[in-house]
Amino acid sequence: MSKYVTFGEIMLRLKSPDKMRFMQVPEFEATFGGGEANVAVGLANLGMDTAYISVIPKNAMGDACVREVRKYGVNTDLIVRKGERLYRELGKELTLDCLVFAYPDGRPLDPSVLSHEFARLAKQAGLERVRFHDLRHTFASLMLMRGAKPKVISEALGHASVGFTMDVYSHIIEGMQADAMALLDEVLPEGVVKNSVANSSPTLDFQR
């Protein structure tokens, strides 16, 4: 199994070209996205072994969705492909209001089901006491440590502002400041006392 696994719904986004109003255009630009899929793609772009789990219709649109996620290096083998047959067997009509993650009769899943299933999968992967919500923190921490821009991370997490993201992950940023000072030590010229401490400033050595 891949080292990082995300799962959730994926959305089809319709966008009008050139920022025109929907009523003004005869066609739209279609893209796929969603919080969990974005996290999987972001981790894959950083070279992480990542997989994405979801339930996607078994049709041409579903094929395009899987291709979009896979082209970024995300493992899509765990995606479940289902068509309308399940709904017909249940005597239900498939509509745009039908849920992707639901009980066989169409009722929405209780949130505890997701938590319990994630705990079971995490245990199988050797990750004890890891909560589903911890995936967000892992993603943000890894992105920060790899030098991703805070605004990009804030948008991926759906935070109201970059400032909120920086406050939540201030403990990561403090460690990055020390690393930045260590990099500064490498480029300082002769005659400067080097300090690899985040809250220190380099000083001139006048004794030379």
C-alpha positions as CSV (number, residue, x, y, z in Angstrom):
1,M,0.0,0.0,0.0
2,S,1.1,3.6,-0.7
3,K,2.7,5.5,2.2
4,Y,0.1,8.2,2.1
5,V,-3.6,7.6,1.4
6,T,-6.4,10.1,1.1
7,F,-10.0,9.4,0.4
8,G,-13.1,11.5,-0.2
9,E,-15.4,12.8,-2.9
10,I,-14.1,14.6,-6.0
11,M,-15.8,17.4,-7.7
12,L,-16.4,18.4,-11.3
13,R,-15.8,22.1,-11.6
14,L,-17.3,24.2,-14.4
15,K,-15.6,27.5,-15.2
16,S,-16.6,30.1,-17.7
17,P,-13.8,31.4,-20.0
18,D,-12.4,34.9,-19.5
19,K,-14.4,35.4,-16.3
20,M,-17.6,35.8,-18.2
21,R,-21.0,35.2,-16.6
22,F,-22.5,31.8,-17.0
23,M,-25.5,33.2,-18.9
24,Q,-23.1,34.7,-21.5
25,V,-21.2,31.6,-22.6
26,P,-22.3,28.5,-24.6
27,E,-19.6,26.2,-23.1
28,F,-17.5,25.8,-20.0
29,E,-14.1,24.7,-19.0
30,A,-14.3,21.5,-16.9
31,T,-11.7,20.5,-14.2
32,F,-11.7,18.0,-11.4
33,G,-10.7,18.8,-7.8
34,G,-11.5,18.5,-4.1
35,G,-9.7,18.8,-0.8
36,E,-8.7,15.1,-0.5
37,A,-7.7,14.8,-4.2
38,N,-5.7,18.1,-4.0
39,V,-3.8,16.8,-1.0
40,A,-3.0,13.5,-2.8
41,V,-1.7,15.5,-5.9
42,G,0.2,17.9,-3.7
43,L,2.0,15.1,-1.9
44,A,2.7,13.3,-5.2
45,N,4.2,16.5,-6.6
46,L,6.6,16.4,-3.6
47,G,7.7,12.9,-4.6
48,M,5.6,11.1,-2.0
49,D,4.1,7.6,-2.6
50,T,0.5,8.6,-2.6
51,A,-2.9,6.9,-3.3
52,Y,-6.4,8.3,-3.6
53,I,-9.6,6.4,-2.7
54,S,-13.0,7.3,-3.9
55,V,-16.1,6.0,-5.6
56,I,-16.4,7.3,-9.1
57,P,-19.1,6.5,-11.8
58,K,-18.1,3.9,-14.4
59,N,-18.6,6.1,-17.5
60,A,-16.6,8.4,-19.7
61,M,-16.7,11.3,-17.2
62,G,-15.4,8.9,-14.5
63,D,-12.6,7.8,-16.8
64,A,-11.6,11.4,-17.4
65,C,-11.6,12.0,-13.6
66,V,-9.3,9.0,-12.9
67,R,-6.9,10.0,-15.7
68,E,-6.7,13.6,-14.3
69,V,-5.6,12.3,-10.8
70,R,-3.3,9.6,-12.2
71,K,-1.3,12.0,-14.4
72,Y,0.2,13.6,-11.4
73,G,1.6,10.3,-10.2
74,V,-1.2,9.4,-7.7
75,N,-2.0,5.7,-7.4
76,T,-5.7,5.3,-8.5
77,D,-5.9,1.5,-8.2
78,L,-8.0,1.8,-5.0
79,I,-10.7,3.9,-6.6
80,V,-14.0,2.0,-6.8
81,R,-15.8,2.3,-10.1
82,K,-19.6,1.8,-10.0
83,G,-22.3,2.6,-12.5
84,E,-26.1,2.9,-12.3
85,R,-26.7,-0.9,-11.9
86,L,-26.5,-0.7,-8.1
87,Y,-29.2,1.9,-8.0
88,R,-31.4,-0.1,-10.4
89,E,-31.1,-3.2,-8.3
90,L,-32.2,-1.2,-5.3
91,G,-35.2,0.2,-7.2
92,K,-33.8,3.7,-6.9
93,E,-33.4,6.4,-9.6
94,L,-29.9,7.8,-10.0
95,T,-30.0,11.6,-9.7
96,L,-27.5,14.4,-9.1
97,D,-28.6,14.5,-5.4
98,C,-27.5,10.9,-4.8
99,L,-24.6,10.6,-2.3
100,V,-21.3,9.0,-3.3
101,F,-20.6,7.6,0.3
102,A,-23.8,6.1,1.5
103,Y,-25.5,3.0,2.9
104,P,-26.9,0.6,0.3
105,D,-30.3,2.1,0.6
106,G,-29.0,5.6,-0.1
107,R,-29.0,7.0,3.4
108,P,-25.9,9.1,4.3
109,L,-23.2,7.4,6.3
110,D,-22.8,8.2,9.9
111,P,-19.6,10.1,10.5
112,S,-18.4,7.5,13.0
113,V,-18.3,4.9,10.1
114,L,-15.6,6.9,8.4
115,S,-13.6,7.2,11.6
116,H,-13.8,3.5,12.4
117,E,-12.9,2.5,8.8
118,F,-10.0,4.9,8.8
119,A,-8.8,3.6,12.2
120,R,-8.9,0.0,10.8
121,L,-6.9,0.9,7.7
122,A,-4.4,2.9,9.7
123,K,-3.8,0.0,12.0
124,Q,-3.3,-2.3,9.0
125,A,-0.7,0.1,7.7
126,G,1.1,0.2,11.1
127,L,-0.1,3.7,12.0
128,E,-1.4,3.4,15.5
129,R,-3.4,6.3,17.2
130,V,-3.6,8.4,14.0
131,R,-6.9,10.2,13.5
132,F,-8.5,11.0,10.2
133,H,-8.1,14.7,10.8
134,D,-4.4,14.2,11.3
135,L,-4.0,13.8,7.6
136,R,-4.6,17.5,7.2
137,H,-1.9,18.3,9.7
138,T,0.5,15.9,8.0
139,F,-0.1,17.4,4.6
140,A,0.4,21.0,5.9
141,S,3.6,20.1,7.9
142,L,5.2,18.2,5.0
143,M,4.4,21.0,2.5
144,L,5.9,23.7,4.9
145,M,9.0,21.6,5.5
146,R,9.5,21.2,1.7
147,G,9.3,25.0,1.2
148,A,5.7,25.3,-0.3
149,K,4.2,28.8,-0.1
150,P,2.0,29.3,2.9
151,K,-0.8,30.8,0.7
152,V,-0.9,27.7,-1.4
153,I,-1.2,25.5,1.7
154,S,-3.8,27.8,3.2
155,E,-6.0,27.6,0.1
156,A,-5.6,23.8,0.0
157,L,-6.7,23.5,3.6
158,G,-9.6,25.9,3.1
159,H,-8.5,28.3,5.8
160,A,-10.0,31.8,6.0
161,S,-6.6,33.5,5.9
162,V,-2.9,32.8,5.5
163,G,-2.4,34.3,9.0
164,F,-4.6,31.6,10.5
165,T,-2.5,28.9,8.8
166,M,0.7,30.4,10.1
167,D,-0.6,30.6,13.6
168,V,-1.7,26.9,13.6
169,Y,1.6,25.7,12.3
170,S,3.9,28.2,14.1
171,H,5.8,25.3,15.7
172,I,6.9,24.1,12.2
173,I,7.8,27.6,11.1
174,E,10.1,28.0,14.2
175,G,12.1,25.0,13.2
176,M,12.3,26.3,9.6
177,Q,13.7,29.6,10.9
178,A,16.7,27.8,12.5
179,D,17.3,25.9,9.2
180,A,17.2,29.2,7.3
181,M,19.9,30.6,9.6
182,A,22.0,27.6,9.0
183,L,21.8,28.2,5.3
184,L,22.8,31.8,5.9
185,D,25.9,30.6,7.7
186,E,27.0,28.9,4.5
187,V,27.0,32.1,2.4
188,L,28.3,34.7,4.9
189,P,31.8,36.1,4.0
190,E,34.9,36.0,6.0
191,G,35.0,38.3,9.1
192,V,31.4,37.6,10.1
193,V,30.7,35.5,13.3
194,K,28.2,32.9,12.2
195,N,25.2,32.1,14.4
196,S,22.9,29.2,13.5
197,V,20.2,30.3,15.9
198,A,16.9,31.6,14.5
199,N,16.7,34.6,16.9
200,S,20.3,35.7,16.5
201,S,21.9,38.1,14.0
202,P,25.3,37.7,12.4
203,T,27.9,40.1,13.9
204,L,31.2,41.3,12.6
205,D,34.4,40.0,14.2
206,F,36.6,43.1,14.5
207,Q,39.4,41.2,16.3
208,R,40.8,39.8,13.0
